[in-house]
Amino acid sequence: MANEVEPMLIKPLYDELQKERFVILATVDYETGGPNVSALSWVLAKDEKSIYFAVDNRSRIIQNIQENNQIVITVITNETTYAISGEAHIRVEKMEEVPLKLALVELRVNEVRDVMFYGSKIIAEPKYDKTYDPAAAARLDKQVMDTIRKA
């Protein structure tokens, strides 16, 4: 998809967003008006025009979205880098089914842009490990992702 712009998630990108994965979220900082960047993992494409994600409901991300709902999610997959932009809306202020104080946010996709620089491809996607109790991490991840799927 090099140098292409799409109005919705293409099938391979949609498929990659069916599981927990590393993404970068950019919002507009409510205090400075400058960029604010965060890493997320609880993310799921609901359909070709919407992506749901969960974040701490006390985080700066929520304050930023309430002030300016224009966001970008960056995903590295399929040998390239995608910038998915659109409007964010807080769907649920506190997800009752999970033990943490998480908000459920929806990104309504306006544009999907392949932003990989010319003549290159990604040869290894980002990977991460949870640094706390693996059983607790797996249990929490399942609870959060199941709740997002049901939303």
N, C-alpha and C positions, 0 to 999 in steps of 0.2 A: 504494500500500500504506500510505498515511498512517495512523498510529496502529494498525497491525496487527502482530501477532506470529505468526510461523510457526515450526514445529518443524524446518524444513529450508530449503534454498535454493530460492527460487522460480525458475522457468525463466529470466526475463530476467536475474536476478542470476547464476545459474549460467553463462549464456552470456557475460556480461561477465567472468567469472573463468576464461575459457578462454585468456587471453593475459596476458602480463606487464603489470602495471599498478601504479599508486601506491595503496597501502593504509597504514593506520595500525594498528599492533599495540600493544595494552595488556596488560602482564603485571603481576604483583604482585612488587615488588622483594624479593629474598630477604634483604636486609640490613635495610631500613627497614620493610617491610610496606606501604609506600605504592605508588602507581601508578608504573609505568615505561612510557614511550611511545616507540615507534620507528617510523620509516617503512621500508617494504619495497616491493620491486617483483617479486621472484621468487615468485609466488603462482599457484596453479592449483586450481580446483575439480575433484576427482576424480569426485565424484558429488554428489547432493543433500545428503548428510550428512557429507562430508569435504572439507577444503581442505588442500592441501599447500603448504608454503613452505620456502625455503632461506635459511639465515642462517649467518654465520661461526660455526663450532663453538666458538670461544673467547669468544663474546659473552655479555654479561650476560643476554640473552634466554634462552639455554640454561640458565644457572644459575637464573634465575627459574622456568622451567618445571619444572626438576628439584625445586625446593622447593615450588612451588604451580602445578599445571597448569591453573588456570582462566585463560582468556585471552579477549580480545575483539579481533576484526579489524573496523576501520571502513572501509567502502567508499563512495565518493561516485560515484554513477552513476544513470542513468535518472531524472534530475531530483530525486533525493533522496539521503539518507544512511542507510546501513544499519549496524547494529551486529550482528555475528555472534559469538555467544558459545558457549563450550563448553570441552572438555578437550583439552589439547595433549599429544602423546606424541612423543618423539624416535624416529623410525623408523630413521634411519641416522645414526650419529655422524660419519662422514666419507664424503661422496659421492665414490667413487673415479673417476668418469668426468669430473670437473672439476678444473682445476688449483688451485683455491682450497680451503681447509679449511672446507668447508660441511657443515652438518648438514641433514638433511631432517626436517621437523617436520610432523606431521599434527594438524589441528584437527578433532575430532569435534563436529559442530554440534549444539548443544542448542536454540538459539533464534536466530531472525533477526528483528530488530526495526527497523522504520522509525523513526528518531529525528529526522527533520526536524521543525523547529518548525512549528506550525500556520499555515496560510495562506501557505506559501512553497514555492519550488522552486529547485533548483540550475539556474543558467543557463549555467555553464561548469564543466566537470570539470577537476580538477588535471592539469597536464601537466608533464613534466620532460625535461631533456636530460642525457645522460651527458657528464661534463666531461673524460673522458679519450679517448684515440684511438678514433674512431668505429668503425673496422674491428675493433679488439680488443674493444670493448664489444659489438658485434653478434655476434662469434664466441663470447664468453663467455656472453652472454644465451641464445644458441641452445643451447650445451652444457648450461647449467643447466636451461632449460625442457624440453629433450628428455629429460634425466635424470629430471626430476620426472614427466613424462608416462609414462615407462616404469616408474616405481616402483609 
